[in-house]
């Protein structure tokens, strides 16, 4: 197909490794790359390449002659799973980051893009959160293991950039959702978890859905394909060691999210907010001034994004399958065209 976007750095014969291509974010990046005509993609499942195995990762990079890396692979989970398995989260994420970044440096990858997460900012960071807030305060205790591991990855990119001149850059995405998300009843994040509950309530004709907390906290959500477009923009034109926030710069209350979710799913019953349960951080929204200065803007509104995600989940049978962490192994959504 003819692309409306001109790439000067990313050439169509480049060998591009998307680590974590079956997950929410990696799958979206693959869809965007294919939409722009990139088909020389190097993809490996966990069974084919264990990123925790340093020797296997080094052999892979040595043999595959990789030009560009999108490092999306990570161990992720919802707040409960995260808080109960902090040793696993810190170990696996540190090892994935260290193995891939070091091998990419050793075997002369031209550029690597690493994904952080907005949840690794200090718990009480000033809102909207600027990139400079990183390491300026205490972390959220339930997320500390994951956060420390991801911070280590960000700093590895920064230091390899400074010491060895490697073009390893990083981004800090906000909460993401979309096709190929993880809809596990226990391990999912807020949007897929809430979507599953409202869907099941509709199917079971439940009179009410209970949402934890008062509904007052504010959160920011970004559709995965919008993030993928941002990732390609950064890979094409951003070379600095400092990380970049990627989000909408706009937030909604959990109450607003719940009512929008009910509308999208078609649930007509009562929504009850259980104020005896914790709210968590009152607000979390990113300052995305620097990212937007590169010419990128999100295109998908929350309601439209939820509709697209729900349509995909129904088609993929995501509510009928207990999803493995990292996403449901089901057909990909059609790409959003450039």
N, C-alpha and C positions, 0 to 999 in steps of 0.2 A: 504494500500500500504506500501511497505518497504521504509523507509526514508533513504536517504544518510547522513542525518545530525543527530548527536547524541545529544540529550537533556538530561542533568542531573538534571536540576532544574525543567523545565516544564514537568510534568508528564501527561500522556494522560488521567488520571482520574481527573485532576485538573479542577475546575470550573473557566472558563475564561470569564470575562465580557468585551465585546468590545462595548464601549459607542460610538455611532455614526456609527453603522455598515452599514448603508445604504449610507453613503457618500463615496466620492472618496477614502479616506485613510482607514477608517474603513472597507470598503468592501474589499480592497486589503489585509488587515491583516486577515480578515476572510478567504479569498481564500488561503492565505499562510498557515494558521493554518490547514485548511481542507486538503491541499495538503500533509502536514506532518502527517496526521492521527489524529489530534485533533478534536474530535466531541462533547466534553462536553462543548459546548459554550453556554453562557447565553446572549441572544440578545433581545433587547426591542426597539420597535419603539417609536417615540415621543408620539404617542397616548397611548401607553401602560405604558410609564414612562416619566413624564415631569421632566427633570433634573433641572428645575428652582424651583421645589417644594421640599423644604428641607425635609418636613415630608415624602413625598413619597419616596425620595431617601434613607432616613434612614430606612424606613420600608423594602424597596427592599433589602438593604444590610443585614439587620437583618435576613430576611427570606431566602435569597438565598445562604448564606454561600460561598461567592465568595473568590477564592484563588488569582486570578490575574486580574488586570484591565489594559486595553489599553484605555486611555482617549483621544479619537479622536473627541468627540462631541464638536462643537463650532458653533457660528454664524459667518459666513464668507461671503465675497462678493467682487466684483471688486472695483476699486478705486472710482468710482462715487457713488455707493451705500454706500460704507464705509464712505466716507467723508460727505454724507448727513444724515447719521443715527448714528452718533458717540455715542449719549447717549444710544441707543439700544445696540450697540456693546459692550460698556463698561459694562453696567448692566448685560446683558445676559451672557457674557463670564465670568465675575467675579462670578456670581451666580452658573454657571455650575461647575467651578473649585472648588469653596468653598464647595458646597454641596457634590460633589463626593469625593474629597480628605478628607474632614472631616469624612464622613461616612465610607470611606475605613479605616481610622485610628481607628475609634471607633470599628468597627467590624472585626478588625485583618486581613485585607487583607495582604497576604504575600508580594506582590510587586505590585506597580503601575507605569505605564509608561505614562508620560504626554507629549503632543505635544505642543511645542511652534511654532515659525515661524521665518524665517530669516528676515521678514519684521519688526520685533520688535527691530532689532538692530538700533543704531543711524544712522541717514540719511547720515552722512558723515564719516562713519567708514572706517578705512584703509582697503584696499583690498589686498589679500583675508581676509575675516572677521574671526578673531579668537574668541573663546568663551568668552574670557576676555573682549571683546569690549562691552558687554552688560552693559547698564547704563553709558557708558562713554561719552555720548553726547546727543544732542537734537534729538528727534524723528521726523519722517516725519509727518508734521501737518495733512495731510489728513487721516492718519492712526492712529492717536494718541490714540483714544478711544480703538480701538482693541488692540493696542500694550500694553497699560497700563494694560489692563485686562489680557492679556497673560503673561506679566511679573509677575503680581501678582500670577498667577498659578504656574509659575516656582519657584518663591520664596516661595510659600506655600510648595511645594515639598521639597525644600532645608531645610526649617526651621522645618518641621515635621521630616525630616531625622535627623537633628542635635539635636532637643530638645527631641523627643520621640523615636528615633532610628528606625523610619519607613523606609523601603526600598522603598522610592518613588523617582523615577529618571525621568529625562526629556531629551528630544531631541529637536534640533532646525533644522527642515527640511527646505530645500530650496523650490523654486517653484515646485509644483508637478502637474502631469497631468496623464490621463489614463482613463480606463474604469470607468463608473459611475461618471464621472465628471459633473459639472454643465454647461450646454450649453445655459443658459438663455441669451437672447440678451443684457440685461442691467446689469445683476448681476454677470456675469462670469469673470474669470481671463483671463490672456493674451492668453494662448494656446487655450482653448475651445472657447473663444470669437473670436479669429482670425480664427480658424478652421470653425466656423459657417459662418463668412463673406466670406471666400474663397469658401466654399461649395455653399452658396447661389448665389455668383457671377457666379460660374460655371453653376449652374442649370438655372440661368436667362440669361446666355450668356452675362454677363456684360463686357464692354470693359476694365474696370479698377477696381482695388480695392485700396482704399485709406487707408493708415496706418498712424496713428498719429505719429508726430515727424520726426526727421531726419533719423531714423533707426540706429543711431550710438550707443545708449546705449547697454551695454552688460548685459545679464542675464543668470542665470544658471537654468537648468530644470532637474527634476528627475522623472523617470517613477514610478508610485505609487507602483507597485509590487517590484521594487528594494528597495523602502523605507520600505515596509512591511518586507522584509528579514532583513533589518537593525534593525527594531523594535524588531523582534524576537531575533536577536543577542544581543541587549541591554538587553532585558528581561532575557535572559539566563545568561549573563556573566558580566554585568556592574552594580555595586552597589554604585557608588560614588554619592554624592549630586550635583556635578557640571554637568551642562548640556553638551550635545554633539552635535556638528554640524553634519548634515546628508545631503550630496549632492554629486555631481559628482566631485567637485573641478575644473570643466571646464565650461566656459561660451561661449556664442555666441552673436553676435549682433542681434538686432531686425530685421535688414535688412536680415541677414542670415536666421533667423527663418522664415521670411515672404517668402523667395524664396524656402526654404525647404518645408514649408506648401503648397505653390502652387504646387510643384512637387507631394507631397503626395496626395493632393486632386484632381489633374488633371486640375487645372486652367491654361489656356493658355494666358490670357489677360495681360494687363499692371499693374504693381504695382507702385503706386504713394505714395511718402512719403511727408506728409504735414508738412513742417518745421515750420509753424505758430502755430502748436500745441505743447504742452510741451513734452520734452523728459523724464523728471523725473531724478532720480539719474543716473549719468553716468555709473556706474558699480556696480554690486552686485554679488559677488561670495564668497562661503564659504571655509574656510580652514578646510579640513576634515581629517587632519592627525590623530587626536585622534580616530575617528571612524574607520578609515582603520586599525589602530593598533590592533583592535579587530578581524581582519581577514575578514572583510566585504569589498566587492567591488561591485559597480553597474555593471550590466550586459547588460542593454538595451541601445543602442545608441539612440540619439535623433530622427533620421529619422525612425528607426524601431519602436520606441515608438509611434511616430506620426501615423505611419501606423496602428499599433495595436489599438490606440485610435480611429482613423477614422473608421476602420472596425467595431469596437464596436458601435460607434455612429450611423452608418448607419443601423446596425442590430437592434439596440434598438429604432430606430426612434427618436433619441435625437434632431434632427433638426426640427422635425415635432411637437414636444411637447414643450410648454413653461414650462421649468423645474422648479420645486420647488427648493428653495435654499437648498443646501446640496446634489444635484445630482438628476438625472432622476431615477424614480422608474421603473426600467426595469431589465430584466434578467442579471445576472452577467456574466462577461467574464469567459471563462474557465481558471483555475489556471495555472500559469507557474509551471511546475513540478520541484521538488527539483533536 
